[in-house]
Amino acid sequence: MTTPLVPVPHRVLRRTVETNDSATLELGPVGSPLPAFRPGQFMMLCAPGVGEIPVSLCGDPSRQDGTLTHTIRRVGAVSAALHDAPVGRVIGVRGPFGTGWDLTPAIGGDLLIVAGGVGLAAVRAPVLAVLADRHRYRRVGLVVGARNPAEILYRRDLDVWQDAGIDVVVTIDQPTRDWSGPVGFVTEVLARLEIDPARTRSLVCGPEAMMRYAVRILEGKGMQPWDIEVSLERNMQCGIGVCGHCQLGELLLCRDGPVVDYAIAAPLLHTREL
């Protein structure tokens, strides 16, 4: 039996370098597996002797073997220790925590997923969930933004997803000589998209400024804020809504988020993290 505050040992089974500062770790439980997760939830990953950070779950939610997948961007001491963890290293894991993306309202309709930068990691699990039941949705689109081609996550996956029936558009801010795709922000791609607002649900994850502008465009096309979900990021520490470090308005994001609909998020996105 596990408690939510005690890290459970997991071993690094596979490490895949995604970009110059991001790597994906596949983790297997050393003992009993943790509870199954929902797309959009996160785990607290502990680098022994260094510290603990929240990291989105980006693996296949249908796997039943307890394997967890996380993409980690190296931005600080803890994330660097996790990013660099070799195959065989044991790290601590707590969770899963938080809410998840609600795909049920999209069944029978259209789904538009929008991701900026490393935000693509937080929507990889719902993409995999949709692919497992692709016949239950009408049009499914994925708009991905990155600064340059070298910073695009999951490049091989993007091709696979395109072939499996998802309309994938990747746009970059800084073109290179070998780039032949769209250039510009994800908001520019969204502005050109034709959507059926009454039958579309959208999941948006990335920098908050990107999410605000993306939602503004979607609302301009007729979508309602409660049909748009965003994933918010704050200083999550306990994971169970006790310590209060991730409070945002009336929400404790580790418990009430990170995924919320935009009707709830809109008035909160003007609050800076302390």
N, C-alpha and C positions, 0 to 999 in steps of 0.2 A: 504494500500500500504506500502511495506517495502523498506528500503534503505539498501545497502549492509554493511554499517558500524554500523547499529543499531541492537543490539541483540534483538531477538524475544523470548518472554517467552515460555518455554516448561516445562511441568511437568513430573517428573519421574513416569512412569506407572509401570515399572517392573525393578527389579535389580537381576541379576543372577551372582553369584560368579563363575568365571571360574577357577582361580588358586589362589595361596596365595597372588598375587599382582595384579590380573586383574579381572575386573568385567564388565559385559555388561549391559548397561542401555537402556531401551526402553523409548523414549520420545514422548509425545503427545503435539501438539500445544495447548496453552491456548486459543488463538484466531484463526485467519486465518492461514492455513498451509503455509510453505515456498514452493518455487517451487520444482518440482520433481528433483531427482538427477540421475546421471549416475554412474554405478559401477566404482570405482576408484576415485571419487571426495571426498572432505572432507568438514567438517563444522568447524567453529570456535566456541568452546564451552566456555561459560563464567560462572565461579563460582563467584557469586556476592560478591564483597568485597575482592576477592583474585586475580583473573586475568583470562586470556583467553589463550587457546591453540588450535592448529589445531588437529582434530581427524578424522580419516577415517570413512566413512560411511560403515557399514557392514551389513545392513539389506537388505530385499527383495526389489529391485528397482521397482517391479511391484505393490507394495502397493500404493493405491491411497488415503489413509486416512490421509496423512501427518505425519504418525508415522516415527520416526527416530531411528536407532539403532547404538550404538557406544560401542566398547570395549575399556576400558580405563585401561592402566597400571599405577600403582601408582609409579611415579619416582620423583616427585617434589611437591611443595606446591599446585599448581593449579590442577595437575592431581590427587593428593591425595584428594582434596576437591570434585572433580567430582566423583572419584572412590567411595568415601564414601557416596555420596548423597543418602539418603533413598527414598523410594517410597513416592511421594507427594511433594518432594522438587522441587522448580521452579528454573531453570537455564536459561541462555541466549544462544541463538543459532543464528549464522549468516551463510549464504551460500545458496546453495552449491557453492563451489569454485573449480577451477582447471579443468584439463582435466580428461578423464576417460580411462579405458581399452577399446581398440577397438576390439570387438569380431567379427565384420563383416567379416574380412578376414579369420577367422577360420571356417566359415560356409561351410559345405561340406567337411571339412578336419579334421585334428587332432588338439587337444588343450592340451597343457601341462602346468600346473600351478605349480609353485614352490614357497614355502613359508618357511621362517625361523623365528622361534620365534613368536613374536607378529605380524610379517608381515602377518600371516595368516588372521588377521582381515581385512587387506586391499584387500584380494582376496576373502573374503567370499561373497561379493555382486556379483562379476562375476560368482562365482560358483552357486549361487542361480539363476542368470539369465540364465545360461546354462541349469540348471536342468529344468527350465520352458519351454525350447525348446530343450530338449535333442535330439530329433530326427533330428535336423538340423546339428549335428556334428557326425563325425565318432568316433574315440577313444578319450576319455577325461581322462587325468591323473592328479592326484594331489599328489605332493611329499611334505611332511611336515617334517620339522626338529625342534627338541626341545632339550634342554639340558638334560632333564630327564622326565620321565612320568608325574610327578606332574606339569610340566609346559606346557603340551599340551592343547591348547585351543579347545573348541567345541568338546569334545570327543564324546558326543552323536551324534552331527551332522555328524561327520566323518563316523560313522557307517551307518547313514541314507543315506549319499551321496554314500557310497560304494554300498549299496543295490539298489540305484536309477541309477546305471550305470556309476559311476565314479571310475576309478581304483585308489584307495587311498593307498599310501604308507607313513607310519609314521616311521621316524628313530630318534633315540635319541643318544646324545653324551655320556651320562653317564648311563650305564645299571644298572638296579636294579634286585633283585632276581625274581620278579614277571613279568619281561618284557621278552616277547618271540619274539618280532618283530626285525626288522633290527637295528643294532647299527652302528653309524658312522655319518658323515656329509651328508647333502643332495647331495653334489657333488659326494659322493661315490655311492649313489643310481642312480644318473643321469648317471654316467659312465657305469653302468650296463644296462641301459634302451636301448631297441631297438626302434628307432624312424624313421619315414619316413621324412627326412628333407625337402623335396620339398612340403610336404603336412601338415607340422606342424607349428603352431603358439604357442608361449610361453609367459606366463606372469610370471614375477619373482619379488618377494618382500621379503625384509629382510635386514639384515645388508649389507652395501655396499661391504664389502670384500666377503661375501657369494655370492652376486649377480655377482661380477666380475668373481669369479671362476666358478659359475654355467654357466654363459654365455660362458666362455672359453670352457667348456665341450660341450655345445650345438653347438658352432661354430665348434668345432673339429669333431662333428658328421655331419657337412655339413649345419647347419642352417645359414641363413643370418642375419646380425644384425638388419635389418629392420623388420624381422619377430619375433623379441624378444622385448617385452616391459618390462621396469623396472619402479618401483615407487621410486622416490627420495625424500629424506627428508632434509629440511633445516629449518631455523628460519622464518617460515611464521607468519606474524603479521596482515597486513591489509586484505589480501585475494584477493585484486583486482589489484595487480601489481603497487602500487603507492609508498609504503614506501621504497622498495628496500632491505629490510632485507634478503630476500630469493634469492638474485641474485646469479646465478651460470653461469659464462660465460655470454653469451648473453641472457640467460633465466631468467625470474622471475618465480620461480617455483610455486608460488601460482596461477599464471595466465597461464603460459606455461607448467606447470607440474601439479601434481607431476609425472604423468605417461608420459613417453617419450619413443620412440623406442631407441634401443641400439646404432644405428648408430649415434644418436645425443648425447646420454649419455656418450659413451665411452671416448671421449677426456675430458669430464668434471669431471669424477670421480676421477681425480688426484688432484682436487681442494678442499682443506680443507675448512670447514665452519669457518667463522671468528667469 
